Amino acid sequence: MNVTIQTLLDRIGELPPMQEAAQKALIMIRHPDTNMRHLADVLSTDQILASLVLRWANSAYYGLSAPIKTVQQAVVVLGKNTIQSLLFAATLANLLNRPAPGYALDRGALWKHSIGVAAGARLIANRYNPSIAEEAYHAGLLCDIGKLALEFYLRDVQFDREKIKEMSFIEIETSLLGLDHALVGKELARRWNLPVTLQNAIGYHHRPSLAGESFLLASSVHLADAATMFLGIGLGSDGLQYPLDDSVMATLKWTEKDFDMLFEKIPAAVSAAVDLIGIMK
C-alpha cells in the first residue's frame, strides 16, 4: 500500500496548526531586532502559554529570591532561547502526548521520547557548533511528529515477524506505505513555516548524509534518537533496530564513550521537562 503525504496529513486533520500566539512568538524570536516587551505582549494573549512562561521563570532551576509575577518579567529572566524551547516543548506536548497504538506507544511515551532526543541533540550540537544547539533541540522535539500520521495506517497491519527481524522500523514504514515518518514530519515542519534547515534535519534524521547543509543538525538528532531508544524511552514497536549512519560516526568521531554521556544526561532532562510542563499529570 502506497499513500501520499497529503493523504496522511488529511487523515490526521485533528493535528491542529501551531497555536497562533506561539507561531507569532517564534517568528518574533527569530528576528534579531525583536523587542522583548512586544514578545511578552504576544505571549500574554494566550493564557496557557503565559502561565507556562511564568511557571518556568519561577521554577527552582532559576532560584530567584522574589517571585516573577508578570510575563514581561518572565521573558527577561528566561531570554529568547529558553522561551523558544519552551514554546516548542509545550506546543508539541499536546500533540505528542496522545497514544500511538500503531507504534505500540502508550500515552505520553512519544512526547517523552521527543524530549529525550531534543535534550541529547542539544548536547551533541553544543559540542560541535554551539550556535545551532537550540535549533538541534527543536529538531529533536519534532523528529517523530510524522508518526502521528503513519500510526493510523499501522494499527491494523499484520507484520511478518520473520521478514522484518533484520529491518529497521523506518524501512518497514517505507515497505508498507511507500514513505516514512521522517519525510512526513519534514512536510509538517514546512507547513508550519519552520526554517529549511530544521525541515531537512527532521526529514533526514535517520539518514543525515542526505541532509546537505543540515548534516550536523540531522546528525545530532540521529545520535540522540539512537541513545534515547537504547535507554528504552518511548521504545514501542521500533525495538532496538536502529542502524547508525556510518558517515555520522566517522565525521563526528563519535564513540561508545560519547553515548555514555547521553545515557547519563537524557533521563534527567526528560524528568525535568515532565515536572516543568506538567503534561503527564
Salt bridges, closest charged atoms under 4 A:
GLU134 OE1 - ARG122 NH2 3.09
ASP144 OD2 - HIS113 NE2 3.51
ASP144 OD2 - LYS147 NZ 3.79
ASP144 OD1 - HIS181 NE2 3.05
ASP144 OD1 - HIS205 NE2 3.71
GLU151 OE2 - ARG155 NH2 2.64
GLU162 OE2 - LYS165 NZ 3.20
GLU173 OE1 - HIS181 ND1 2.94
ASP180 OD2 - ARG207 NH2 3.00
GLU187 OE2 - ARG190 NH2 2.71
GLU187 OE2 - ARG191 NE 2.79
ASP225 OD1 - HIS113 NE2 2.71
ASP225 OD2 - HIS205 NE2 3.79
ASP225 OD2 - HIS206 NE2 3.87
ASP238 OD2 - LYS147 NZ 2.78
ASP258 OD1 - ARG127 NH1 2.92
